[in-house]
Amino acid sequence: MRGVTEDAAIVDLPLLDDLMPWSVAPLRLGRSWIVAPDPRTLRARWERLAAAEGAEREALFRPSRARTPASSVAALPGQRTATVRLSREPGPCPEPVRLAHGPFDEQWLLPDHRLIDSARPELWRVADGHQLFAVEQGHVPGAGGPALLVTAALPDGRSPAGRPGRIRPLFRRPGGLEPNLAPGLREFLGGRYGCEVAAADVLAWAVAAALPSTAGCRVPLPVDPEVWAAGVALGRELIEVQLRGARGGARPRLPGGRRPYVRAAVPARPSVLAYDPVEEVLSLDEGRVSPVPAGAWEFEVGGVRMLEQWFAHRTAPAEPGSLEAIGPAAWPQEWTSELLELITVLALLAGREPERAALAGRATVEGVTGAGLRAAGVLPVPDGARRPASVLGHQEEGPEGQFALL
């Protein structure tokens, strides 16, 4: 919803921060060369870094206050990477992992703690095949786009504009255990709506109804059970589109058999992205993709068009001689496939926006207020629910090969 402000109509609606109380700040990567749109590029960059020595390796690394080649740090949870100082022995290239690099852009990351300024290990401990991450988008007054997105990949929490939001795992423990919900919330909602309420239902409703505000996402909770059921169903569909087939879901497809095609091949190094709304053609220099619905081209998060940002991440010039300058010699075919799928995802979400906005508006007018949750004893949330759960029973490698029991 465009231009929503913190007025009297929403000021006492529950915050997502109260409904899903454990949150983690965005990752602070510290150096851009450890992320790339394809894993081959990351392996080539690692080989270049490992082959360098002394001052050259340090210059390529791009030291920060948090990380230098001499930093001694623990391994990331769940990752088999070296913990010997990088200046002494880089070791083999870490196996790249998927990263949600801001909204709607899945790239790859070198998961080596020696490279990342602030990796948020508590997120890595709960990232598994059961986990979903809700990512709040930074509030930009007057900007359009969704307030809340969901990904199965580890998110870095990056915002295209404005202040970054928070990352909220759906579960507090691996294996889909201990939902990250306010104690008593599911029981309260189940009693109100006359049905069992799962953690995934609360997340689905939040995706369908979340509103941006200066205080963070606000989530109106409806009085009418039918509105709740409709919102949960819509939210589940929106999440499935965003997951792009992850967690056993279907790959996104436009209705009626309509789908974007490559009408003219993308050149080796495209530099300009343009859109013709009359012909529904997306141009990458002389490359042509169509049909591209206008909703996909216009889809924004934080006031930034997602297709333009995706293209910029793959074509922005890098400093000669830097690790960032190492990349594909020509536009890879898999990037084109990813672009076609992204167009489909954005078009599907744009097509459901009127329905989503109407549902959120109805729930706002007729919704349960924060005062209602306080009267029911759901709020305030106990402090322990805002802290990560203890993860026991496994070892994590600390600096220089030492082990720590968590």
Summary of the structure (lengths in Angstrom):
residues: 406
radius of gyration: 22.3
end to end distance: 42.9
largest distance: 66.4
contacts: 1278
relative contact order: 0.17
helix: 35%
strand: 16%
